[in-house]
C-alpha cells in the first residue's frame, strides 16, 4: 500500500476555550493534514460568524520555527483555492445538530505529490497547535469536537525536496482612501499571494480600491490594478463556490455565515415530508453573511444551495505555472518586494481589516 490515512488525533470534545498541542510523531512524509471541526448548534440563534472562526489559530511549529500559521477561515479559503472544490462539509444548522467541516493543510501541489511533502525527519519536534474560541460563531453552543487525520506516504519511498509553507504575514485595520505598505518576505519563492478582506454585509471589491506589487522601490511593477479587474481576470480559473445548508428559518431576520462572499446566490426549499403553503426569502450574502426570513407560519426546516465567489473574502493571486516549481516567483533574487493596498474611500466599517497571506516553497 503506497498511501494511508492515519489518525493523528482521535476525536476530542471541548466545552471551554482551549489550546491543543499535538506532536507529529509519525516518521513517514505527510502529504496533507486534515482537521475536522464539529460545531454544536443548541438553538435557533443567528450565527455571529462562520463556524471555522472558532479556530482562531492553526499553526504548525518546530520549536520557534513557524511553518504554517492561519486562522480557520483563512486556512479554508487557501484550501479551497488549492483544490477548487468544497470539501465534504455537513452544513447542518438545525438545533441540537453538529455543523461538520474540514480544513486541510496542503504540503504539495496536489494530494500525494512525491516532490513536495512535509517530512518530519527534517525537523526536531514538529507540532500542530490549534487555538479554540468556542463562542466565536454561536454563543454558548458546546460541546465542540476536533479530529485530525494525516495523509501519509506508506510503502512508497519518496524523498521530497520541500513543502508549501503558508503564513499570515500581516493583519491591519483599514482607513478610508489609505495606502497600506507591506514588505513581503523574500526568503523563499512565492507561489501564491492571498489578500483577505471580509466584512459582513460588504463585498470585498467595495473595500479595496487598488492592489500594487513592486520590486526594488518600483524598479519593476508586478501588478498594479483595481480589485475588480483582478478578480474578473482570474475568475475564469476558478469555478463557483457551491455549498448546501440545512437550517430552520424563522419569521424574523437571521444570519447564516457562508463561504462565498461576493455575487452570492441562494435558493432553497422546505425540508419536510409534507410541505406547507409558506414562503421564505434568502437575500444579501455580501461578505459571507446570508440573510433569511420566513413568512408567518413558515418557521420550518429548509435546505439551501448557496453559490458565489471569493471564499471568506479571499482573493488569490497566483505566480507562474502552478505545477512548475521553476516558474514560481523567486523573490530570493530581488532586493525587496512591496505590496501597496489602497482602501476604498467609503463603505468601510470599524471592523474592516485586511490580511496578507503567502504560500511559499520551502526547500529542505
C-alpha positions in Angstrom: 0.0 0.0 0.0 1.6 3.2 -1.1 -0.5 5.6 0.9 -2.6 5.6 4.0 -4.9 7.9 6.0 -3.8 7.9 9.6 -5.4 9.3 12.7 -3.1 11.9 14.2 -5.6 12.8 17.0 -8.8 10.9 17.6 -12.0 12.9 18.1 -11.9 15.0 21.2 -14.6 17.1 22.7 -14.3 20.6 24.2 -16.6 22.6 26.5 -14.3 25.6 27.0 -11.7 27.5 25.0 -8.5 25.6 24.7 -5.1 25.4 23.0 -4.4 21.9 21.7 -0.8 20.9 21.0 -0.4 17.7 19.0 3.0 16.1 18.5 3.6 14.9 14.9 5.3 11.7 16.0 5.0 9.9 12.6 8.1 9.1 10.6 6.5 9.0 7.1 6.3 12.0 4.9 2.9 13.8 5.1 1.1 15.0 2.0 -1.8 16.6 3.9 -3.1 17.2 7.4 -6.9 17.2 7.6 -8.6 18.9 10.5 -12.3 18.1 11.1 -14.1 20.6 13.3 -17.7 19.9 14.6 -19.6 22.9 15.9 -22.6 22.1 18.1 -25.8 24.1 17.5 -28.0 24.1 20.5 -30.7 26.6 19.5 -32.1 28.6 16.5 -29.9 31.7 17.1 -28.3 33.7 14.4 -24.7 33.0 13.7 -22.1 35.5 14.8 -19.5 34.2 12.4 -18.8 31.2 10.2 -18.1 28.1 12.5 -14.5 28.0 11.4 -14.0 31.3 13.1 -13.8 29.2 16.3 -10.4 28.0 15.1 -8.7 31.3 15.9 -5.3 29.9 15.0 -4.0 26.8 13.2 -0.2 26.5 13.5 2.5 24.0 12.5 5.6 24.7 14.5 9.0 23.3 15.2 10.2 25.0 18.3 10.3 28.7 17.4 10.1 28.0 13.7 6.6 28.6 12.3 5.8 26.5 9.3 2.1 27.2 9.0 0.0 29.9 10.7 -3.5 30.8 9.6 -6.9 31.4 11.2 -9.6 28.8 10.4 -11.4 30.8 7.7 -8.1 31.8 6.1 -7.0 28.1 6.0 -10.3 27.1 4.5 -10.0 29.8 1.8 -6.5 28.8 0.9 -7.6 25.1 0.9 -10.5 25.9 -1.5 -8.2 27.6 -4.0 -5.8 24.7 -3.7 -8.5 22.2 -4.8 -11.1 24.4 -6.5 -13.9 22.4 -4.8 -15.6 22.4 -1.4 -14.7 19.7 1.0 -17.5 17.4 2.2 -18.7 19.8 4.9 -22.1 18.9 6.5 -23.5 22.4 6.9 -26.2 21.4 9.4 -27.6 24.3 11.4 -30.7 22.6 12.7 -30.8 22.8 16.5 -29.2 20.0 18.5 -27.1 19.0 15.5 -23.4 19.4 14.6 -22.1 21.5 11.8 -19.2 19.4 10.5 -16.4 21.0 8.5 -12.9 20.2 7.2 -9.8 22.2 6.7 -6.7 20.8 5.1 -3.0 21.8 5.3 -1.7 21.0 1.9 2.0 20.5 1.7 2.2 19.6 -2.1 0.8 20.9 -5.3 -1.7 18.1 -5.2 -2.5 15.1 -2.9 0.3 12.6 -3.0 2.8 15.0 -4.6 6.1 13.0 -4.2 8.3 16.1 -4.7 6.6 18.3 -2.2 5.5 16.9 1.2 6.2 17.5 4.9 8.9 15.2 6.0 9.0 15.1 9.9 12.6 13.7 9.8 13.8 17.2 8.7 12.6 18.7 12.0 13.3 18.2 15.7 9.9 18.4 17.3 7.1 19.3 14.8 3.8 20.1 16.5 0.3 21.0 15.3 -1.1 23.8 17.5 -4.9 24.6 17.5 -6.4 27.5 19.4 -10.1 27.4 20.0 -12.6 30.2 20.9 -15.9 28.2 21.1 -18.1 31.3 21.3 -16.7 33.0 18.2 -19.5 31.6 15.9 -22.5 30.9 18.2 -22.7 31.8 21.8 -22.7 29.1 24.4 -23.0 26.1 22.0 -20.9 23.2 23.3 -19.5 20.6 23.2 -17.5 21.0 20.1 -15.2 18.4 18.6 -11.9 18.1 16.7 -10.4 15.2 14.8 -7.0 15.3 13.0 -6.1 13.0 10.2 -2.9 12.7 8.1 -2.4 11.6 4.5 0.9 9.7 4.8 3.2 8.0 2.3 3.4 4.4 3.4 5.2 1.8 1.3 6.0 4.2 -1.4 9.5 5.6 -0.7 9.6 9.3 -1.5 12.3 11.9 -0.9 10.5 15.3 -1.1 12.7 18.3 -1.8 10.5 20.7 0.3 6.9 21.7 1.1 4.4 24.5 0.7 4.5 26.9 3.7 1.6 29.2 4.5 1.7 32.2 6.7 -0.3 35.3 7.5 2.3 38.0 7.1 0.1 41.0 8.0 -3.2 41.8 9.6 -4.1 45.5 9.7 -7.1 47.8 10.1 -8.3 49.8 7.1 -8.6 53.6 6.8 -10.7 55.2 4.1 -8.6 56.0 1.0 -5.5 54.9 2.9 -2.4 53.2 1.4 -1.0 50.3 3.4 2.5 49.3 2.5 3.8 45.9 3.4 7.3 44.5 2.8 6.7 40.9 1.8 9.1 38.1 2.7 11.9 37.4 0.2 13.4 34.3 2.0 11.6 31.6 -0.1 9.9 31.6 -3.6 6.3 32.7 -3.6 3.7 30.5 -5.3 0.7 32.5 -4.3 -0.3 35.6 -2.5 -3.7 35.8 -0.9 -5.4 39.1 0.2 -8.4 38.7 2.5 -10.8 41.4 3.4 -14.0 40.2 4.9 -16.7 42.4 6.4 -20.2 41.0 6.9 -22.6 42.9 4.7 -19.9 44.2 2.2 -18.5 42.6 -0.9 -14.6 42.6 -0.8 -14.4 44.6 -4.0 -16.1 47.5 -2.2 -13.5 47.6 0.5 -10.2 47.7 -1.5 -9.7 50.0 -4.4 -6.3 49.0 -5.9 -3.5 46.5 -5.4 0.1 47.1 -6.4 3.1 44.8 -6.1 6.6 46.2 -7.0 10.2 45.1 -6.7 13.1 47.2 -5.5 11.4 50.6 -5.0 9.2 50.4 -8.2 12.1 49.2 -10.4 9.7 46.6 -11.7 5.9 46.6 -11.3 4.5 43.1 -11.0 0.9 44.2 -10.6 -1.0 47.5 -10.4 -4.7 47.3 -10.9 -8.2 47.7 -9.4 -9.5 44.8 -7.4 -12.5 44.2 -9.7 -10.2 43.9 -12.7 -8.0 41.4 -10.9 -10.9 39.3 -9.6 -12.6 39.3 -13.0 -9.4 38.4 -14.8 -8.7 35.4 -12.6 -12.3 34.3 -12.2 -12.2 32.0 -15.2 -9.5 29.9 -13.5 -11.8 29.2 -10.5 -15.3 27.6 -10.5 -18.1 29.0 -8.4 -18.2 28.0 -4.8 -21.2 25.8 -4.2 -22.3 24.5 -0.8 -25.5 23.1 0.7 -27.0 24.1 4.1 -29.8 22.9 6.3 -31.4 25.4 8.7 -34.5 26.4 10.5 -35.8 29.7 9.1 -37.9 32.0 11.4 -40.3 34.8 10.6 -37.6 37.3 11.8 -34.4 38.0 10.0 -31.5 35.7 10.9 -27.9 35.4 9.7 -26.3 32.4 8.1 -22.5 32.7 7.7 -21.5 31.1 4.4 -18.2 30.6 2.5 -18.8 32.7 -0.7 -18.6 36.4 -0.1 -19.3 38.0 -3.5 -22.1 37.7 -6.1 -23.9 35.3 -3.8 -27.0 33.4 -5.0 -29.2 31.3 -2.7 -32.1 29.0 -3.5 -34.0 26.7 -1.2 -37.0 24.6 -0.5 -38.7 23.1 2.6 -37.0 20.1 4.1 -40.0 18.2 5.3 -42.2 15.3 4.2 -45.4 17.3 3.9 -44.7 20.9 2.6 -47.0 23.7 3.6 -48.0 26.8 1.7 -45.5 29.3 3.0 -42.6 31.2 1.5 -39.2 32.2 2.7 -36.7 34.8 1.5 -32.9 34.4 1.2 -31.0 37.6 0.4 -27.8 39.7 0.6 -24.9 37.3 1.2 -22.3 40.1 0.8 -19.2 39.4 2.9 -20.4 35.9 3.6 -23.5 36.8 5.6 -26.7 35.5 4.1 -30.0 36.8 5.5 -33.0 34.6 5.8 -36.6 35.2 6.8 -39.9 33.3 6.5 -43.5 34.5 6.2 -45.7 34.0 9.2 -46.2 30.3 9.9 -43.1 29.4 7.9 -40.8 28.5 10.8 -39.8 25.3 9.1 -36.7 23.3 8.3 -35.2 24.4 4.9 -32.5 23.2 2.7 -30.5 25.7 0.7 -27.9 25.7 -2.1 -25.6 28.7 -1.9 -23.1 29.8 -4.6 -20.8 32.7 -5.2 -17.2 33.7 -5.3 -14.2 34.7 -3.1 -14.2 32.2 -0.2 -14.3 34.0 3.2 -13.5 37.3 1.4 -10.2 36.0 0.0 -8.6 36.8 -3.3 -5.9 34.6 -4.8 -3.0 35.9 -6.9 -1.0 33.0 -8.4 2.5 33.4 -9.8 3.6 31.4 -12.8 2.7 27.9 -13.9 1.3 26.5 -10.7 2.6 23.0 -11.5 6.2 24.1 -12.4 8.3 25.0 -9.4 10.9 26.7 -11.5 8.3 29.1 -12.8 7.2 30.5 -9.4 8.1 33.9 -8.2 11.7 33.6 -7.0 11.8 36.6 -4.7 15.2 35.5 -3.3 16.7 37.2 -6.3 15.2 40.6 -5.6 16.2 43.2 -3.0 12.7 44.0 -1.8 9.1 43.2 -2.7 6.4 45.7 -1.5 2.6 45.5 -1.5 0.7 48.7 -1.7 -3.0 48.2 -1.0 -5.3 51.2 -1.4 -8.5 51.1 0.6 -11.8 52.4 -0.8 -13.0 55.9 0.0 -16.2 54.8 1.7 -18.2 51.8 2.9 -15.6 50.6 5.5 -16.7 49.7 9.0 -14.8 49.9 12.2 -14.2 46.2 11.8 -12.6 46.5 8.4 -9.3 44.6 8.4 -7.1 43.1 5.7 -4.9 40.0 5.9 -2.0 39.2 3.6 -1.1 35.5 3.3 1.8 33.9 1.4 2.2 30.4 0.1 6.0 29.8 -0.3 8.2 26.9 -1.5 10.4 26.0 1.4 13.1 23.5 0.5 14.9 21.2 2.9 
